[in-house]
Amino acid sequence: MAKHLLMLFCLLLAGCATSLPQVAQTPSHSRPAPEHSPLYQAFAPLVSEQAGLSGVYPISDGREALIIRLLAASQAVSSIDLQTYIYRGDDTGRALLWSLWQAAERGVRVRLLLDDMQSGKDDALSRLNQHPNIQVRLFNPFTNRRWRSLEMLASFDRTNRRMHNKSMVVDGTLAITGGRNIGDEYFAANQQVSFGDFDVMLLGPAVTETASQFDLYWNSGFAIGVEHLILEQEAISTDQITREFAEVIERDQARQQAYIDSLRDTPLVRHLTEKTLPLYWGEIHVVADAPEKAAVQEQTPTLMVDALTRYFEATKHDLLLVSPYFVPGEDGVKALAQLVKQGVRVRVLTNSLAATDVVAVHSGYKGYRQGMLEAGVDLWETKRLPGLEPGAWNASSQASLHAKTMVFDGEVLFVGSFNLDPRSAQINTEMGVFIHSNELAGAVNDGLNEALSQVAYKLSLEQGELRWHDLATGVTQESEPDAGFWRRFGAWFLQWLPIEDQL
């Protein structure tokens, strides 16, 4: 019986194996900035004064990250292009979708490019795609919409490769990119889980570069329109969708009034109202992996890795790495050790076991701590907030780090989607911006220096044993702080599995 069941299961998996669908789609491209756009009228004079430099507004506050997206969408008159890995169907996700829908109702062209690993319910995607001004495409999609888990197993080499890029371009004038996905936990609207993250709002030439990488992905053979994937689509009028959507948003707003009020109180809103938005100006390079990195092949170009390697090798005296998922591997440890030997101060900030939302990643990281400390790397791990008990395997830390940021010699700031782990390097597509601004890079560097002792433990070795130092309280701990038995057991157990190349 067992043999027959195994054969049946294998046949079922074989039947679920798929390749990327080949469909005919009309290419489209980003639109130039329209002079009558309120965004263009507000920012074009500032850009014209800067002789080809790009403007940057850093966004570390989750509420500001949401309000800038909503405000930009509300001012759009021509086009909105949004690309993301995760799009939650929660309160903030619906609020942003509502702003996109309203823009489409005004005649704005909306292109929504989602990775299909966590793209949401098909009926919602189908409804969006029915609007004449909205197009939805899924990157490297599952073709079997009902049996996605089986297709994942049967076509693992293909479906394991995901688009991790995040960007939003509005009216060809303003762009937002960084580490944030779309969802309550990324916009400080979730009381249980809140990711500390970092985005940047861009103006000037960097917007054109961001739009170009969106076009590259949108027009690639990996981005498939949902009309080719979701065959059972509900016939419903745009007017009816608008009415039903408005009712849902009205209920959401009534329930989230305190959060909405907090959005109005952010420094960003005050700066925009008073026309005092503080901007940093500098040379900016937007770098993204080619969409073809998602193809199943051994020699895939990794443009992000190549770019980061050049900056690492050029670093002379100071390197700050912030990565929530940090699995350096033996080669990475050797590279960091070599920088230290050359006189570079290397600091790394990542999640502690108690703070991480992915225990498996911590299991891949923990074995490299001793080697890095022995090499002279300054290693810090974020604390969890008091009063919250992390579960054994799941995300439950309110203070989980999610920002992907690097500072090279206090002169160049990197912000993007790239984690320092094998998945970002070899499997997922990634993007980021290199910002050449001593002022901004120095501000981020100084801000983290001031915050580290409050938000993180400093690790050390004492007679070959790890120690976690809370510099704010003077307390030293001899085992993973704030992590319960089962979470520690999970990290220990997972480190024995051959999964590091997937982390």
C-alpha positions, 0 to 999 in steps of 0.5 A, a space after each residue: 500500500 505504501 509503495 502504491 501511495 508513493 507512486 501516486 504521489 510522485 505521479 501527482 507531483 509530475 502532473 503539477 510540474 510546470 514551466 513559465 507560460 509563454 504568452 503574447 503581451 503588449 510592452 509598455 514603458 514609463 511615462 515622462 514627467 508631465 509638467 501639469 503634475 502637482 508633484 512635478 510642479 512641487 519638485 522640478 524647481 528643486 531638481 533643476 537647481 542641483 545640476 544633475 544630482 538626485 534628491 533623497 529623503 530618508 524614511 525610517 518611520 513606518 508611518 511616514 513610509 505609508 503616508 508618502 505613498 498615499 500622498 504621492 498616489 493622491 497627486 498622480 495625474 499620469 502614471 503609477 508603477 508599483 513593484 513589490 515582493 509582499 503585498 498584504 491584504 490588510 488595513 494598510 494594504 487596502 488603503 494603498 490599493 484604494 489610493 491606486 484605484 482612485 488614481 485609476 478612476 481619475 485616468 492615471 495608468 497604474 501598473 502593479 507588478 507583484 511577486 507571485 509567492 505572496 501576491 494575495 487572493 486571485 479574486 482581488 487581483 482579477 478585480 483590480 485588473 478589470 479596471 481599464 487603467 490598471 494592469 496587474 502582472 505576476 513575476 515568475 507565477 504559479 500556473 496551477 492556481 489551486 495547487 500552488 504548494 504541489 507546484 512549488 514541490 514539483 517545480 522547485 528550481 523555478 518557483 523558488 526564484 523570487 522577485 524581492 525588488 521594491 519600488 514605486 514611481 509616480 508621474 515620473 517625478 518621485 520614486 520610493 525604494 528600500 526594504 519595505 514590503 506592503 503591509 501593516 507590520 511595515 508601516 507601524 500599524 500592527 500591534 504585534 509585529 513591527 519591522 524596523 525598516 528603511 526606505 528613501 524617497 528619490 527625486 531627479 535622475 535617480 527616478 528615471 533609473 528606478 523607472 527603467 528597472 521597473 520597465 525591464 521587469 515589467 516587459 520581461 518574459 517572467 512578468 505575466 498578466 493575471 488575465 493569462 493566469 486567472 481563467 475564472 474571473 468574476 464579471 463585475 462592473 467597475 462601479 460596483 467594485 468602487 462602491 464595495 471597496 469604498 464601504 470596506 475602506 470606510 469601515 477600516 478608517 473607523 476602526 483605525 482612526 487613532 492610527 490615521 491621526 498619527 499619520 497626520 502628526 508625522 514630521 513628513 506631513 509637517 515638512 510638506 505642509 510648511 514646504 520645508 522638506 529636508 533633502 540630501 543631494 548627491 550622485 545616486 546609482 540605482 542597481 538591480 539584478 536582471 530579471 533573467 536571474 530568475 531563470 534556472 541556470 548555473 551562470 546567472 549574472 548577479 549585478 547586485 553582488 558585483 556592485 556591492 563587491 566593488 564598494 566592499 573592495 574600495 572601503 578604506 577605513 569604516 564599513 557598517 552593515 545592517 542586514 536582518 538576515 545575515 548568513 555570510 558563509 565562509 567566504 564572507 567571513 574571510 572577506 570581512 576578516 581581510 578588511 579588518 586586517 587592512 585596517 577597516 573597522 567593520 560593524 555588523 548589526 543583525 537580528 538576535 534569535 529573540 528578535 528575528 522573524 525567521 529562525 531558520 536564518 538565525 540557524 544559518 548565521 549562528 555558526 559564523 559568529 565566533 569566526 567573525 569575532 575572532 577576526 575583529 568584527 564588531 558584532 551587534 544583535 538587536 534586542 526584542 522589546 520587553 513584554 513580548 515572548 517570541 514563539 518557537 518558530 514564528 515571527 512574534 518580536 515587535 522589534 524585528 529588524 528588516 532594514 538593509 543598509 550599508 555605509 561605506 567609509 561614511 561617504 556612500 549609503 546603500 539602501 535596498 532589498 538585498 540581504 547579506 545571505 545566499 538567497 539574495 546573492 544567488 536566488 532572488 532578484 534584488 535592487 538597491 541605491 548607492 547614495 554618494 552623500 557624505 552628509 546623509 551617510 554620516 547622519 545614518 552612521 552617527 544615528 546608528 552609533 548613538 542607538 546601538 547600545 540601546 537597541 542591540 547587544 554587543 557580542 564578545 568572546 570570553 575564553 572562547 565562549 559567546 557573551 551578549 553585553 547590554 551596554 545600556 544596563 551593564 548586564 552580560 548574558 551567557 546564552 541567547 538573550 530573551 529566547 525561550 527553550 523551544 526557539 533555541 532548540 529550533 535554531 540548534 536543530 535547523 543548523 544541522 539541515 542542509 539548507 544554508 544555500 536557501 537562506 
